[in-house]
Every structure is written in C-alpha cells, then in structure tokens.
Amino acid sequence: MAGKPTKKDRLEALIRRRPKAAVAFSGGVDSTLLLKACRDVLGARNVIAVTGVSEITTAEELRAARRLARSLGVEHVLLETRALDSKAFIANTADRCYVCKRGLLARVLSLARERGIDTVYEASNFDDLADYRPGRRAVEEAGVRSPLLEAGLTKRDIRRLSRALGLPGWDRPANPCLATRVPYGTPITAETLGRIRAGERYLRGLGFPVVRLRHHDRLARIEVEAADAPRILRPSTARRIARRMRALGYLWTAVDIEGYRMGGLNRAVQSRAERPKKSP
C-alpha cells in the first residue's frame, strides 16, 4: 500500500501539471530548490530561470544566482528592472514590495509568453503567510503560481530538503533586497542603497555573515545574530565599525539589542494595523 505523499511528492505533482515553466529566480535557498525541482520534473530544456537586476540587488547575489543556474544546467535570463525609475517605488510606502514585484512579474510573464511558456513560478513558502508580504498580492493578481507554498513547504522543510539533495547554499542566510533596510516613508535613493550595500559588505568582511544595516537617516542601526552580539560590541570592533559608518555618512551607529530578525522594519506597519480605532 502506498504511503502518504510527502511535501516533496506534492511539489513535484504540482510542477508536473505543466510542460514548461519560467522560474523567478533570486538565487536564494527557496528559489534554488524550486528551480531544481522544475528541472528534475520537466527537464532542463523546458525550464528557464529569470533574475531581475536593479539597484536593489547586490553583485554577490547576482554571482550566486548565475553560479547556481549554471550548476543546474538551466538557461539563465537576466532582466534589467531599474527599480529607481519608478516613482511609486522610490516613495517607499508600505506597499513598496507590491510595486516592485508587480513590475518584475510583468516582465517575467512577458518573456515567458515570447518563449511559448504559459506558466511562471515564484518561490514564496508557507512561512511567508505569517509575515507582512505585500508582494503576495502582486503574485496573485498576476496569476503566478507558488508551488512551494501550495505544497505546504516551510523554510525549515526547504533547507532540510535542499541539504538532502546536495544543493549548494542550503544553509545560506536569507538576504532580501536592499530596499528592505529602509523604513517605510523614507524615500529610497541610489545614494542610500550604496551606503547600505557598502556597510553590509564591510560588516560581513569582519565575520558577521547574518547582518542587516537598517538605515535611519544619519543613524545606522545594525542587527546581527544574538551569538555575535558580544563580538560586535567589543570596544576595538565597535570603534572600527563606527569609523567605517561615519565614512559612509552616518553620524551615529547603534547595535540593536534584539538582534537580527526577519522583516524587522515590518513592525511599524503591523503596530499601526493593531492599534485600536478611535470611536467616531
């Protein structure tokens, strides 16, 4: 008697319904597993990986995406998205991710149609439903499918399965776009993104692999994992970091005592939503 289908079985069954697919591919652990599953089920010739390139991505991310797509033997297409050409994106309202993802998916869908591909996949997972994700609305409006989410795969499932499959980067820290370091309501500029990019590269170079530089005008608020807090607060290390942050244009540098947390800047949006409404 056949056993109960696993989440991997459900994922493969979902992918098998369509003969070809274009995968919105960032090179992160989620989209790498999705691309691997599509290649294994459909064959490399029937899958393309599509990566958006703009001011909010880093050279390190782009190199990782190229390397992973090449290792999987899948055609890799780069799309120049130029996020800072969008006034709605620059304004950085609470639906910034919706604006960005809507633009990217429109480009991916257009490319897929040109290639005779009627299915586009993206790599949201089941855990994403628990966080503020305005980009989810763009996915649903565009008719793009999310097989990892539909199969019920959590982040933990994805890392475990990726490790079992021998995928490189299965334990790679999450690294969303640079715009997520800028609080909603603060306009996003090329200068700001450049400061964040340079600051995080410096901090990783000091041995802090999981780090966020949250931009608060002239203040750099740094998040690292709890285990790294004692090391980043050593006087000699703290002085080096403060000097580098000043060179980047920050007058003050702070280490967040709560440490790194995914979607840290979403707290402002969530707290507003939770406030009791005033009586009329």
Residue pairs with C-beta under 8 A, 6 or more apart in sequence:
5 13
7 151
7 152
7 153
7 157
7 161
8 37
8 151
8 161
10 150
10 151
10 152
11 37
11 147
11 148
11 151
11 153
12 37
12 40
12 41
14 145
14 147
14 150
14 151
15 21
15 37
15 38
15 41
15 42
15 121
15 147
16 41
16 42
18 42
18 118
18 119
19 42
19 46
20 42
20 46
20 47
20 115
20 116
20 117
20 118
20 119
21 38
21 42
21 46
21 47
21 48
21 117
21 119
21 120
21 121
22 47
22 48
22 49
22 50
22 108
22 111
22 112
22 115
22 117
22 119
22 120
22 121
23 31
23 34
23 35
23 38
23 47
23 48
23 49
23 50
23 120
23 121
23 122
23 123
24 31
24 50
24 51
24 52
24 104
24 105
24 108
24 120
24 121
24 122
24 123
24 144
25 31
25 32
25 34
25 35
25 49
25 50
25 51
25 65
25 69
25 76
25 123
26 51
26 61
26 65
26 123
27 51
27 61
27 62
27 64
27 65
27 66
27 67
27 68
27 69
27 169
28 123
28 169
28 172
28 174
28 175
29 158
29 159
29 162
29 167
29 169
29 170
29 171
29 172
29 174
30 123
30 124
30 125
30 148
30 155
30 158
31 122
31 123
32 68
32 162
32 167
32 169
33 123
33 148
33 158
33 161
33 162
33 165
33 167
34 121
34 123
34 147
34 148
35 47
35 49
35 68
35 69
35 72
35 74
36 72
36 162
36 165
36 167
37 147
38 47
38 121
39 47
39 72
39 73
39 74
44 72
44 73
44 74
44 75
47 74
47 75
48 74
48 75
48 76
48 77
48 111
48 112
48 115
48 117
49 65
49 69
49 72
49 74
49 75
49 76
49 77
50 76
50 77
50 79
50 108
50 111
50 112
51 62
51 65
51 69
51 76
51 77
51 78
51 79
52 79
52 81
52 104
52 107
52 108
53 62
53 78
53 79
53 80
53 81
54 80
54 81
54 82
54 83
54 84
55 82
55 83
55 84
55 178
55 190
55 193
56 83
56 100
56 177
56 178
56 179
56 193
57 177
57 178
58 175
58 178
58 197
58 201
60 201
61 175
62 78
64 169
64 172
65 76
66 76
67 168
68 168
68 169
69 75
69 76
70 76
71 168
77 111
79 104
79 107
79 108
79 111
81 103
81 104
81 107
83 89
83 100
83 103
83 179
84 90
84 188
84 189
84 190
86 99
86 100
86 103
88 99
89 96
89 99
89 100
89 103
89 179
89 188
90 187
90 188
90 189
91 187
92 179
92 182
92 183
92 184
92 185
92 186
92 187
92 188
93 184
93 185
94 134
94 184
94 269
95 134
95 137
96 134
96 179
96 184
96 188
97 133
97 134
97 135
97 138
98 134
98 135
98 137
98 138
100 135
100 177
100 179
101 135
101 138
101 139
102 138
102 141
102 142
105 120
105 122
105 138
105 139
105 142
105 144
106 142
108 120
108 144
109 120
109 142
109 144
112 118
112 119
112 120
119 145
120 142
120 144
120 145
121 144
121 145
121 146
121 147
122 139
122 144
122 145
122 146
123 146
123 148
124 133
124 136
124 139
124 146
124 148
124 149
125 148
125 149
125 153
125 154
125 155
125 157
125 158
126 148
126 149
126 152
126 153
126 154
126 157
127 154
127 155
128 136
128 149
129 136
129 149
131 262
131 263
131 266
132 263
132 266
132 269
132 270
139 146
148 158
153 161
159 170
159 171
162 169
162 170
163 170
163 171
173 209
173 210
174 262
178 193
178 196
178 197
179 188
179 193
180 263
180 265
181 196
181 212
181 213
181 214
181 215
181 265
182 188
182 192
182 196
182 215
182 265
183 214
183 215
183 216
183 265
183 268
184 265
184 268
184 269
186 192
186 215
186 217
192 215
195 215
195 248
195 249
195 250
196 213
196 215
198 248
199 213
199 220
199 244
199 245
199 248
199 250
200 211
200 212
200 213
202 241
202 244
203 211
203 213
203 222
203 224
203 241
204 211
206 237
206 240
206 241
207 231
208 224
208 228
208 231
208 232
210 224
210 225
210 228
210 260
211 222
211 223
211 224
211 260
212 222
212 223
212 260
212 264
213 220
213 221
213 222
214 220
214 221
214 222
214 223
214 256
214 264
214 265
218 249
218 250
218 251
218 252
219 250
219 251
219 252
219 253
219 254
220 245
220 248
220 250
220 252
220 253
220 254
221 254
221 255
221 256
222 232
222 241
222 253
222 254
222 255
222 256
223 255
223 256
223 258
223 259
223 260
223 261
223 264
224 232
224 255
224 259
224 260
225 259
225 260
226 259
229 255
229 257
229 259
231 237
232 238
232 241
232 255
233 255
238 255
241 253
242 253
245 253
246 253
256 264
